[in-house]
Amino acid sequence: MSAVSYFAYLLQSCTFRAKHARVRARGLYNNMTQKVPPIERLDATFLTSAPDLRRCPRDAVAEVAFAGRSNAGKSSVLNTITNNRKMAKVSKTPGRTQMLNFFDLSRGGRLVDLPGYGYAKAGKSAQAAWQKSVNQYLSRRDNLVGLVLVMDIRHPDQAYDQELLAWADASAMPAHVLLNKADKLSSSRQQRELKTLRGRYSAHENLSMQLFSALKGTGKQALIEKVLSWTATG
Ligand code: GDP
């Protein structure tokens, strides 16, 4: 990089940082003076599907990936935060279930729906292939800024969940666990499950957790805020 272009680059990044600091400050000011209405939904449109890292779209935009065991409710979670049933339909279209599916957010950033793991009907070689593509995406995608891990609150923290959380911790990747289908348990059991899991992972620095119900919309606002906090700084 020549001295001139390096300077231009520095200047650009300073301007960018200053602009974002101003926006952040304005947000803070708004919070102090007037009630800012909560963001009800993330406006997302399907961008593309990719079978592997090589065929992913250009990595210029902050991406938040959604992972989870098949049937934990990942598609329902995506539907809920976008208020859009078509989101899940896109990812469940035959041929796309084992792909990485990309959705652009109108506010900037992307959601990436990773193939659900443990899909009973997929053969062993198909599972190995997509697992490799997911692992490559997670370990090499430079613009990945956070991982949302969807679990069924009745069967949380299974083997691959544990592997993903260990990987996120080792690579300092921010992760957020959703204990989905909370509506299936009493509120005292929900709290107990959350407390147990928090205790188990208390040593993980970049990890947060919450209760969620895609069916009832419980926890929707907290998840939207988490995604926005990642994509705004990514
Ligand atoms: P995915 O395979 O992880 O994408 O899971 P889906 O979103 O397809 O959900 C699997 C099943 O769980 C469907 O029958 C959903 O209706 C159901 N489901 C998903 N989220 C919830 C939830 O929060 N509460 C309840 N009761 N059912 C849910």
Residues whose N, C-alpha, C, O or C-beta is under 5 A from the ligand:
A	BS01	GDP	R69 S70 N71 A72 G73 K74 S75 S76 G116 N180 K181 A182 F212 S213 A214 L215
